[in-house]
Amino acid sequence: MGSLSAQLEQEYVKKFGRTRWLEHKQAVERMWVEIENRVTQLQTPIQKVYQDGLPVCSKEMELTTELAKKGSRNHQILLKLVQQGAELVGTEDPKLLREEYNTISKEARQARDNLEEYKKGVTERLEKRDSFIAQRINETLKPGETGILFIGILHKVNARLPKDIQVELFMEHLRQEEKRAAKSHGEKKGFNCR
């Protein structure tokens, strides 16, 4: 949600404090280091790369490059995969993304009047987005190809994919590593791949 990031940071700091915000940023950075390490260790070549929030629009590379230049670790990893021969694929319905952006923008500016209605709306939008993403993967990933999907932890795209698509959840791999490192790190990680 690029242009909303400063506004969302202010809301977070207001609610939880500056120290907790800095801790959150450090945890996110550690998560991306772990993800990048895991992607680097993959033995299987990746032919397709899918990204949460990347619209089907014919400007996927331009958007990804712009975000990578602005320091997005996620998008820097995407570009590395593309440099290694993967195809970057527009993943999301632009209309659904605009709805999500407008809702988040509105919610960031004003208090939620009806929390239950808000939660219902979030769930419905996620389900629509997940269905579109799963359909997009099914349409673009050819038999025998391997793709990787970078997606937020609340999504459940894997549950909507056809049964002939094998799924490996990086999150499960990272949870195992997390258990081993839990004594020294308390971070959460999320990443899906297939």
JOCOR-V935201 format. One record per residue. N is the residue number from 0. D_FIRST is the distance of its C-alpha to the first C-alpha in Angstrom with 1 decimal. Layout:
N,D_FIRST
N,D_FIRST
This chain:
0,0.0
1,3.8
2,5.9
3,5.5
4,6.3
5,9.9
6,10.2
7,9.2
8,11.5
9,14.1
10,14.1
11,14.6
12,17.3
13,18.9
14,19.2
15,20.1
16,21.2
17,20.5
18,22.4
19,20.5
20,17.2
21,18.9
22,20.3
23,17.0
24,15.8
25,19.1
26,18.9
27,15.7
28,17.4
29,20.5
30,18.8
31,17.6
32,21.1
33,22.6
34,20.5
35,21.5
36,25.1
37,25.2
38,24.0
39,26.5
40,29.2
41,28.8
42,32.2
43,31.1
44,29.8
45,26.4
46,26.6
47,23.2
48,19.6
49,16.9
50,13.2
51,10.9
52,8.3
53,10.8
54,12.5
55,16.2
56,16.8
57,19.2
58,16.8
59,15.4
60,17.3
61,16.3
62,12.5
63,13.2
64,15.7
65,13.6
66,11.0
67,14.1
68,15.8
69,13.2
70,14.1
71,11.9
72,14.7
73,13.3
74,13.4
75,16.7
76,18.1
77,17.3
78,19.1
79,22.0
80,22.4
81,22.5
82,25.1
83,27.1
84,27.4
85,24.6
86,23.2
87,19.4
88,18.9
89,16.3
90,15.4
91,13.7
92,15.0
93,13.1
94,14.5
95,13.2
96,9.6
97,10.2
98,11.9
99,9.2
100,6.8
101,10.2
102,11.2
103,8.6
104,9.1
105,12.7
106,13.0
107,11.6
108,14.3
109,17.1
110,18.9
111,19.0
112,22.4
113,22.9
114,21.3
115,22.9
116,21.7
117,18.1
118,18.6
119,20.4
120,17.6
121,15.1
122,17.8
123,18.7
124,15.2
125,15.0
126,18.6
127,18.0
128,15.2
129,17.4
130,20.4
131,18.9
132,17.7
133,21.2
134,22.9
135,21.2
136,22.3
137,25.7
138,26.1
139,25.2
140,26.5
141,30.2
142,32.9
143,33.4
144,30.0
145,27.6
146,23.9
147,21.1
148,18.0
149,15.1
150,13.7
151,12.5
152,15.6
153,15.6
154,16.0
155,19.6
156,19.7
157,22.9
158,24.8
159,24.3
160,25.5
161,29.1
162,31.7
163,32.6
164,29.4
165,29.8
166,27.0
167,26.8
168,24.2
169,23.3
170,22.4
171,26.1
172,27.2
173,25.0
174,26.3
175,29.7
176,29.0
177,27.3
178,30.6
179,32.6
180,30.5
181,30.0
182,32.9
183,31.2
184,27.4
185,25.6
186,22.2
187,20.4
188,19.2
189,17.8
190,18.1
191,19.7
192,22.0
193,24.9
